[in-house]
Amino acid sequence: MGRSVSEFLEEQGSAYRIDARCKILMLAAYSVGIFFVDVWAGMAAYALFFAAACAGLRAPVRKVAALGVPVYVICAVTVAFNAFVPGASGLDLSQPGFERGCFFAARILLLTWLSLAVCLTVEATELTHAFSSMLRPLSALRAPVDDIAMVFSIALRFIPQMAEEYIRIRDAQWCRCAEFDEGPVAARVRAHCAIMVPLLVGLFRRADRLASSMDARCYGMRG
């Protein structure tokens, strides 16, 4: 968990030297196409594609699964909100709603996992160059291509970093006897607020440090 992306790539050799633009286009096509799937057979096909992509990229599957922990909470809430409907005796379990919630959760998981797999197998500089190359035609319209590419690459790089930060905060709260898996759904959501609040504060601090570092290096200055 402590290794950087560059160290991970160096250990695995040249198999990861797939053009970053191919990875981005694959992820974009995957992300758009999965929202047009409305049957379990199609979702199973996307799951097989995800497995094949992880094998081709040689992505660290265990690390991808570990970094997806915050999304598991969202998926659980999605299933709960779809499964339980108002009834005569309060909230009743709906079989169609439960299946619908599971379908939405599977879509979120597959999309998140592939995004993490791509982020973990490409370096930040490669992402920036790839986005800049793909957006280069927009420079004819005086669009700030380099700035847009930098924003995209930073946003993607923040995904695994925030997931690791979530795991660290969750473990720290567990050491303080916080309970995240017991009690009703409302109590679990309140318990997770003890994670989300410091996570958001840390996110703003990280963004502020990044902005200060870029400003100190005179980013955006035109000579």
C-alpha positions, 0 to 999 in steps of 0.5 A, a space after each residue: 500500500 505504501 508503494 508509489 505508482 512509478 515504483 509499482 510500474 517499474 517492478 512489473 516491467 514493460 507490460 504496463 507500457 500501453 499507451 495511456 490514450 488507449 487506456 483513457 479511451 477504453 475507460 471512456 467507452 466502458 463508462 458510457 456503454 455500461 449506462 446503456 445496459 439494463 439486463 443482468 446478462 449485459 452486466 455479466 458481459 461488462 464484468 468479464 470485460 473488466 476481468 480481461 482488462 485487469 489481466 491485460 493491464 496486470 492491475 493489482 486486483 487486491 489493491 483495487 478492491 481495497 481502495 474501493 471501500 468508500 464505494 461499498 458504503 454508497 452501494 449498500 445505501 443504494 441497495 437499501 433505498 431501493 429495497 425498502 418501500 413504504 408499506 402499511 406496517 412501515 418499511 417493507 422489503 420489495 423484491 423488485 426493488 432489491 434486484 434493482 438496487 443490486 443492479 445499480 450497485 453492480 454498475 457503480 462497482 464495475 465502473 469504479 473498479 476499472 477507473 481505479 485499475 487504470 489510475 493504478 497502472 499509469 503515471 500522472 505525467 503519462 495521463 497529462 500528456 495523453 489528455 493534452 494529445 487527445 485535446 490538441 485539436 481544441 487548441 485551434 479554438 484557443 482552448 487552454 488544452 494544457 490546463 484542461 489536461 492537467 485538471 483531468 490528470 490531477 482529478 484521476 490521480 486524486 481517486 486512489 489517494 482519497 481511497 487510501 486516506 479513507 482507509 487510514 481514517 476508518 482504521 483510526 476510528 476503529 481503534 477508537 471503538 467506532 462501530 460502522 457495521 452494527 445498528 440500523 442504517 441511519 446509525 451506520 450513516 452517522 458513524 461514517 460521518 466521523 470518516 467523511 468529515 476529516 476526509 473532506 478536510 484533508 481533501 481541501 488541505 491537499 488541494 491547498 498544498 497542491 495549489 501552493 506548490 503549483 504557484 511556487 513553481 510559477 505554473 501558468 506563467 507565460 514568458 
